[in-house]
Amino acid sequence: MTLPGGLSRLATGLQPASSQRSRRGVSATIAIGGGIVAFIAIVGLLSLVWTPYDPGGIDPTSRLQLSSSAHWLGTDKFGRDVLSLLMAGSRTTLVVGIVAVGVAALIGVPLGIMSAMTTRWWGEAVMRANDLLLAFPALLLAIMLTAVHGQGVVTAMVAIGIASIPSFARVVRSGAIGVMKTEYVLAARAAGRRPLAIAFRHVLPNVTSLIIVQASVSFAIAVLAEAALSYLGLGAPPGTPSWGRMLQEGQELLFVAPRLEVFPGIAIALAVLGLNLLGDGLRDRFDPRLRDRR
Amino acid sequence: MTPRLARLFVPFAALALALTACTAGSTTSPAPSGSVGGTAATSTDKITLGLVAEPASLDFTKSDGAAIPQALLVNVYEGLVKLDQDGKIVPALAKSWKVSDDKKTYTFDLVEGAKFTNGAAFTAEDAVFSIQRVATDWTTSLKKGMEVVTEAKAVSPTQLQVTLSAPSNDWLYRMTTHLGAMFSKTGVADIATKPIGTGPYTFTSWNRGDSITLTRNDSYWGTKPYYQTVVLKYFKDATALNNALLTGAINVVTTVQAPEALGQFTSNPKYQVIEGTTNGEVLLSFNNSNEIFKDKKVREAIRRGIDHKALMDTCWAGKGTLVGSFVPPTDPWYEDLTGVMPFDKAKATALLTEAGKAGTTLRLRVPTLPYAVSCGQVVKAQLEAVGFKIELDQLEFPAAWVTEVFKGGNFDMSIVAHVEPRDMKAVFGNPEYYTHYATPEYVALMKAADEGSAEDQVTNLKKAARLLAEDAAGDVLFILPNLMVADKGITGLPKNAIAVALDLTKLRKG
């Protein structure tokens, strides 16, 4: 299972990865990663207005067709066009990723800043609670929420979002602690500025780059998690185009029509690859320690 | 591994997840597990059959679940009567039987020389013991079928007389199921782990989570089976089951879970594909207690809005039987009722508009079973074309589906295969059941069918089936097919899965 590994990787996400990397390499990473992500986003937006066929259009007369000029990637067992399904599925993927990352950032970032700014006991308590949540497998949490609130994309998004809170909180906290020690923050405090003002004026802008990098990595994890949940029948309901669902529906035909597994598999792999490359590149670019080496 | 490499590996792990997590996502379906009666040709006199859904116990008197009688009835345990491949009741431990004129007394003449595998002889005393034991020791819901019996007595060691409180055509039929299994008076102490019956096979071992092994009973009173050893191997995953046949680990796949997957076998000369029918009516059920379904126009609009042929072609690869009412083709009162409310999209839309319900949202809540999830999507597409709005979701089977739909009534429509034999009376005719359909006319027909002569039964049940169709009490999408794949040369596989038992006695090779 890839998620726990991904999460533990996140915990160390702030350390300088390879300080020897040249700036040119960084740019290439961003270009490739950003290109892939932009491509998926464009396809998702395009599918709102145009797909070759209706992604939900069931057609008994054209079931399980191979790739042809009419259906570039063939059709599935309902006679639906695989290319159209993939295009529409990217929408689900993007929405789930954006909402999950949004939920995680909206809760995780304030928690991280708060716990960095306070010296009282509850700052520590928040971070220990954070550790508890971090120890909890994300998929298990999602399955639990599904059991309580029923299957659906919304439940999946919220569950993935909640599971990503700790990574945001930790990353932001470690960055914020550094910012709190700077002279301008000390000056602001001496001048009697309120903590809230300090948080918004000084701390948040200085950890934005960390948040962006974290968002990119969390997005990749959300994409995988959504696919896994839909595959298990806990995410997108039947009839909703989703890459994970496509994998599930194609599974029984693995030996009859393996392409039904291959195409969504490639789509998921590509999306996660793009997001990871982008996150990698952005981190190298923003990392203050790397900047110092220039 | 450098951090960069580690990162690159994540996407491929995604693909690996897609390919390996298959086992975790599959559900076993209660789809037909056909009775098998073929013959397999192996040099070692041993045959291995692949099945889905392993039993949780071997004691069907205390645990429900189709897997137990499927493995043990007819093979290890025998009843007085059994069901043949055409759905007829035929002799088993009873050579013959007579019914009194008032249809309340049954006199059975038992076979001579039958012996339990613990060495005890089978006599009318054991039959009395087995029948009485249903009331005292059984705990499953099935025991209700024996409540009609007022007295069972042994007239002689080979003659049994059973008296019923009221005439019941259904009772003798129920005696063909495990309800009528004959136990030894001295052999019921350990039936949960060591079943003892009079059947052609002896229970040998149960390797939990894997297989059940049966061995030929060499002192069997009737025709002895061909195979020395029969292994029933259980699989949790349909793909694994099919692969086991391809790799030679098993000789027969008793239930092909996905009809599309047949393609890999039909083109291979090493295998034979056997297609039969089952008792499994795939029912698009209506929650008839909901206000919207009180309007017959809405029910009719749904029935007419569904193109059953296209639906079966799409979601079950065209395998199955279209029937039009709640009767499988193997029941004596079957008639083709597909013409009662045929597909007519324009009329369906008109009916819906007439009822003033166009655009109404209906919740279609299906269990996570392959046929239900597949057909659910087709039903949604077809009904939305007529003017309904369908909210489709899937519920984990059995737990969530039973709680929400079956017990909770929190649904408008659902799709599930009713695989119990002769279940017209159980599924419709009970206001408490999840279909909530019990018109007085229908209930009266059921009662008349049970208490009348055999001809009355057929006439009344035919009327009842027509009533279900004309009143659109629900919509039977199709009858599940029984799809089996076996090594070439195995014969005696019963192509129809219409009895609760998987009959292994006629298996041969060559």
Interface residues (C-beta under 8 A of the other chain):
Chain A: M1 T2 G5 G6 R9 A17 S18 G56 G57 I58 P60 R63 L64 K77 F78 G79 A147 G150 Q151 G152 A220 L224 A227 A228 Y231 L232 G233 P237 P238 G239 L247 Q248 Q251 E252 L253 L254 F255 V256 A257 E261 P264 G265 I266 I268 A269 L270 V272 L273 N276 L277 D280
Chain B: T2 P3 R4 A6 R7 L8 V10 P11 F12 A13 A14 L15 L17 A18 L19 A21 C22 A24 G25 S26 A238 T239 N242 Q257 A258 E260 A261 G263 Q264 A310 D313 T314 C315 A317 V366 T368 P370 V373 S374 G376 Q377 V378 K380 A381 L392 D393 Q394 L395 E396 A400
